C-alpha cells in the first residue's frame, strides 16, 4: 500500500497546495495460502476522489481494507471550508481544483482516472454536497457519486440576509462560497440547477447513492434532495439508517457505497 502526500502549485488556488493519495499497488492475488484469488486485481485500477467535511482535511477518513479489496486508488484533496465550489475572488476555485485540476494531475502522473467508468467521487457532510455538485458539474469525468449525510443547505443559504449567522457560519462566509444568496436558485452553484440542465440536455447523469442517519440534523435536507430527484425522474439510490452525524455512521456506510461502486 502506497500512501502519498503531494505538494504542487495549483492554478485554481494560485498557490502551493497539497493532496493525499492511497494506491494499493502491492496486493497479492492470493492474500494467504488457501484463500481464493481476488478477481478485482485482474481489472485496471479504479479511482475514488474522497471529500472531507466542514473543518476537515485530506486523509481524516480513509476506508480501511476496502481499497485493497476492490483494487481502487483514493485521491483526497484538502478543500478548506469551501463547499467544493468556485468561491468569490481569486484563488478560491475549489470546484475547478477537484473536478478538473486534480483529475488531470492524477491522469498525467499516475495514469489513473482516465474515464468515468473508472473514476468516482464520494464525500461526507460538506463533502457529500461537494460530491453531488462536482459529479453533476463534471458528468463526463465522474461515473458514480456517493453522498453521505450531505450538507445540502442551498435552500437555507438562499434565504440568508446580510448580518445573519446560522450558528455555523455567517452570511459573508456563505456568500463567499455560494455567491449572492438571492441568485442561488438559478446558479450553477446549486446542484438542483445542474441536475435539471443535464436532464434538459438529455445528457448522461452519473449514478447516485445517497445515505443519511435518521437522527442526523441534516436528515430533512437529504430527504428534500431525494424528493427533488424523484420529482425530476432522475434515477438514484437513497437510504436511511440509524445514526447521527458522526464517523460511526460514515464508516459503516462508506463500506456500502464501495460495495455499490466497485463490486
C-alpha positions as CSV (number, residue, x, y, z in Angstrom):
1,X,0.0,0.0,0.0
2,X,1.5,3.3,-1.1
3,X,0.4,6.5,0.7
4,X,1.5,9.8,-0.8
5,X,1.3,13.4,0.3
6,X,1.9,15.6,-2.8
7,X,2.5,19.3,-2.9
8,X,2.1,21.2,-6.2
9,X,1.4,24.7,-7.5
10,X,-2.3,25.0,-8.1
11,X,-3.6,27.3,-10.8
12,X,-7.1,27.1,-9.4
13,X,-5.9,28.3,-6.0
14,X,-3.0,30.5,-7.2
15,X,-0.7,29.0,-4.6
16,X,1.0,25.8,-3.5
17,X,-1.5,23.2,-2.1
18,X,-1.4,19.5,-1.3
19,X,-3.5,16.4,-1.6
20,X,-3.1,12.9,-0.3
21,X,-3.3,9.7,-2.3
22,X,-3.5,6.0,-1.4
23,X,-2.7,3.4,-4.0
24,X,-3.0,-0.4,-3.2
25,X,-0.3,-1.3,-5.6
26,X,1.3,-4.3,-3.8
27,X,-1.6,-6.6,-3.1
28,X,-1.0,-10.3,-3.7
29,X,-3.6,-12.1,-5.9
30,X,-3.9,-14.7,-3.1
31,X,-3.7,-12.9,0.3
32,X,-2.8,-16.1,2.2
33,X,-2.4,-19.8,1.4
34,X,-5.7,-21.4,0.6
35,X,-7.6,-18.2,0.1
36,X,-9.5,-17.5,-3.1
37,X,-7.8,-15.3,-5.7
38,X,-9.0,-11.7,-5.7
39,X,-10.8,-11.2,-9.0
40,X,-10.6,-7.4,-8.7
41,X,-6.9,-7.4,-9.1
42,X,-7.3,-8.6,-12.7
43,X,-9.0,-5.4,-13.8
44,X,-7.5,-2.0,-14.3
45,X,-7.3,0.0,-11.1
46,X,-10.2,2.4,-10.5
47,X,-10.0,5.7,-8.6
48,X,-12.2,7.4,-5.9
49,X,-12.0,11.1,-5.2
50,X,-12.9,11.2,-1.4
51,X,-14.0,14.5,0.0
52,X,-13.8,15.7,3.6
53,X,-16.4,17.6,5.6
54,X,-16.5,21.1,7.1
55,X,-13.4,21.9,9.2
56,X,-11.8,18.7,7.9
57,X,-8.8,17.9,5.7
58,X,-7.4,15.3,3.4
59,X,-6.9,11.9,5.0
60,X,-9.0,12.4,8.0
61,X,-11.2,9.5,6.9
62,X,-9.8,6.5,5.0
63,X,-11.9,3.3,4.5
64,X,-9.6,0.6,5.9
65,X,-9.3,-2.6,3.9
66,X,-11.7,-1.5,1.2
67,X,-9.3,-0.1,-1.4
68,X,-7.2,-3.4,-1.2
69,X,-10.4,-5.5,-1.5
70,X,-11.7,-3.8,-4.7
71,X,-8.4,-2.5,-6.2
72,X,-9.0,1.2,-6.3
73,X,-6.9,4.3,-5.5
74,X,-8.2,7.1,-3.3
75,X,-7.4,10.8,-4.0
76,X,-8.0,13.1,-1.0
77,X,-7.9,16.8,-1.6
78,X,-7.9,19.5,1.1
79,X,-10.5,22.0,0.2
80,X,-10.8,24.0,3.4
81,X,-14.4,25.1,4.2
82,X,-15.2,25.8,0.5
83,X,-18.1,23.5,-0.1
84,X,-16.0,22.5,-3.1
85,X,-17.4,25.5,-5.0
86,X,-15.7,28.2,-7.1
87,X,-15.9,30.9,-4.5
88,X,-15.8,34.6,-5.0
89,X,-12.4,36.2,-5.6
90,X,-9.0,35.0,-6.8
91,X,-7.6,31.7,-5.5
92,X,-10.9,30.1,-4.4
93,X,-11.7,27.9,-7.4
94,X,-12.2,24.7,-5.4
95,X,-14.6,23.2,-7.9
96,X,-12.1,23.6,-10.6
97,X,-9.4,22.2,-8.3
98,X,-11.2,18.9,-7.7
99,X,-13.2,18.5,-10.9
100,X,-10.5,19.5,-13.4
101,X,-7.0,20.2,-12.0
102,X,-6.6,17.2,-9.7
103,X,-8.1,14.8,-12.2
104,X,-5.6,15.9,-14.8
105,X,-2.8,15.7,-12.4
106,X,-3.7,12.2,-11.4
107,X,-4.1,11.2,-15.0
108,X,-0.7,12.6,-16.0
109,X,1.3,11.5,-13.0
110,X,-0.3,8.1,-12.2
111,X,-2.1,7.1,-15.4
112,X,-5.4,6.7,-13.4
113,X,-8.9,8.2,-13.6
114,X,-9.0,8.3,-17.4
115,X,-12.7,7.5,-17.9
116,X,-16.0,8.0,-16.0
117,X,-16.2,4.2,-15.8
118,X,-13.1,4.2,-13.7
119,X,-13.5,7.5,-11.8
120,X,-15.9,8.0,-9.0
121,X,-16.4,10.7,-6.2
122,X,-17.8,10.4,-2.7
123,X,-17.9,12.6,0.4
124,X,-19.4,13.2,3.8
125,X,-21.3,16.2,5.1
126,X,-19.9,19.2,3.2
127,X,-18.0,16.6,1.1
128,X,-21.4,15.0,0.4
129,X,-22.6,18.2,-1.1
130,X,-19.3,18.5,-2.9
131,X,-19.5,15.0,-4.3
132,X,-23.1,15.7,-5.7
133,X,-22.2,19.1,-7.0
134,X,-18.9,18.1,-8.5
135,X,-20.2,14.9,-10.0
136,X,-23.1,16.8,-11.6
137,X,-20.8,19.6,-12.8
138,X,-18.5,17.0,-14.5
139,X,-20.6,14.1,-15.6
140,X,-18.1,13.3,-18.4
141,X,-15.4,12.8,-15.6
142,X,-17.2,11.0,-12.8
143,X,-19.3,7.9,-13.4
144,X,-20.7,7.4,-9.9
145,X,-21.4,9.7,-6.9
146,X,-21.6,8.6,-3.2
147,X,-23.0,11.2,-0.8
148,X,-23.2,10.6,2.9
149,X,-25.0,12.9,5.4
150,X,-24.8,15.6,2.7
151,X,-24.9,19.3,3.8
152,X,-27.5,20.2,1.2
153,X,-28.1,23.6,2.6
154,X,-28.5,25.6,-0.6
155,X,-32.2,26.4,0.2
156,X,-31.2,27.7,3.6
157,X,-28.4,29.8,2.1
158,X,-30.9,31.3,-0.4
159,X,-32.8,32.9,2.4
160,X,-29.9,34.4,4.3
161,X,-29.6,38.2,4.8
162,X,-26.6,40.4,5.4
163,X,-25.5,40.2,9.0
164,X,-27.2,36.9,9.7
165,X,-25.5,33.8,11.2
166,X,-26.9,30.3,11.3
167,X,-24.7,29.1,14.2
168,X,-22.1,27.5,11.9
169,X,-21.0,30.5,9.8
170,X,-22.1,34.0,8.9
171,X,-23.7,35.5,5.8
172,X,-20.4,36.7,4.3
173,X,-18.9,33.2,4.6
174,X,-21.8,31.6,2.7
175,X,-21.8,34.5,0.1
176,X,-18.1,33.8,-0.4
177,X,-18.8,30.1,-1.2
178,X,-22.2,30.2,-2.9
179,X,-22.2,33.7,-4.4
180,X,-25.1,36.1,-3.9
181,X,-27.7,34.1,-1.9
182,X,-30.6,35.8,-3.7
183,X,-29.2,34.5,-7.0
184,X,-28.6,30.9,-5.9
185,X,-31.9,29.5,-7.0
186,X,-30.7,29.9,-10.7
187,X,-27.0,29.5,-10.1
188,X,-24.7,26.6,-11.2
189,X,-23.5,26.5,-7.6
190,X,-26.9,24.9,-6.9
191,X,-26.8,21.1,-7.5
192,X,-30.5,21.2,-8.5
193,X,-29.8,23.6,-11.3
194,X,-27.0,21.3,-12.6
195,X,-29.3,18.2,-12.5
196,X,-32.1,20.0,-14.3
197,X,-29.6,21.2,-17.0
198,X,-28.3,17.7,-17.6
199,X,-31.8,16.3,-17.8
200,X,-32.9,19.0,-20.2
201,X,-29.9,18.4,-22.4
202,X,-30.5,14.6,-22.4
203,X,-27.0,14.2,-21.0
204,X,-25.9,11.2,-19.1
205,X,-26.2,11.8,-15.3
206,X,-23.8,10.0,-13.0
207,X,-25.2,7.2,-10.9
208,X,-26.0,8.5,-7.4
209,X,-26.1,6.8,-4.0
210,X,-27.2,8.9,-1.0
211,X,-27.4,7.9,2.6
212,X,-28.2,9.7,5.9
213,X,-28.7,8.8,9.5
214,X,-32.3,9.1,10.8
215,X,-31.0,11.1,13.8
216,X,-28.8,13.3,11.7
217,X,-29.5,17.1,11.9
218,X,-29.3,17.1,8.1
219,X,-31.9,14.3,7.5
220,X,-34.6,16.7,6.2
221,X,-32.2,18.3,3.8
222,X,-31.3,14.9,2.4
223,X,-34.9,13.8,2.2
224,X,-35.7,17.0,0.3
225,X,-33.0,16.4,-2.3
226,X,-34.1,12.8,-2.6
227,X,-37.7,14.1,-3.3
228,X,-36.3,16.6,-5.8
229,X,-34.5,13.8,-7.7
230,X,-37.7,11.7,-7.6
231,X,-39.8,14.6,-8.9
232,X,-37.3,15.1,-11.8
233,X,-37.3,11.4,-12.6
234,X,-33.5,11.2,-12.0
235,X,-32.5,7.6,-11.0
236,X,-30.7,7.3,-7.7
237,X,-30.4,5.2,-4.6
238,X,-31.5,6.8,-1.3
239,X,-31.0,5.0,2.0
240,X,-31.6,5.9,5.7
241,X,-30.3,4.1,8.7
242,X,-29.9,4.6,12.4
243,X,-27.2,7.1,13.2
244,X,-26.2,10.7,13.8
245,X,-23.7,13.0,12.1
246,X,-20.5,11.1,13.0
247,X,-17.8,8.7,11.9
248,X,-19.7,5.7,13.2
249,X,-22.3,6.2,10.5
250,X,-19.8,7.2,7.8
251,X,-17.5,4.2,8.4
252,X,-20.5,1.8,8.1
253,X,-21.9,3.5,5.0
254,X,-18.7,4.2,3.1
255,X,-18.3,0.4,3.0
256,X,-21.8,0.1,1.5
257,X,-21.0,2.8,-1.0
258,X,-17.8,1.0,-2.0
259,X,-19.7,-2.3,-2.5
260,X,-22.2,-0.5,-4.7
261,X,-19.4,1.4,-6.7
262,X,-16.8,-1.3,-7.1
263,X,-18.3,-4.8,-6.7
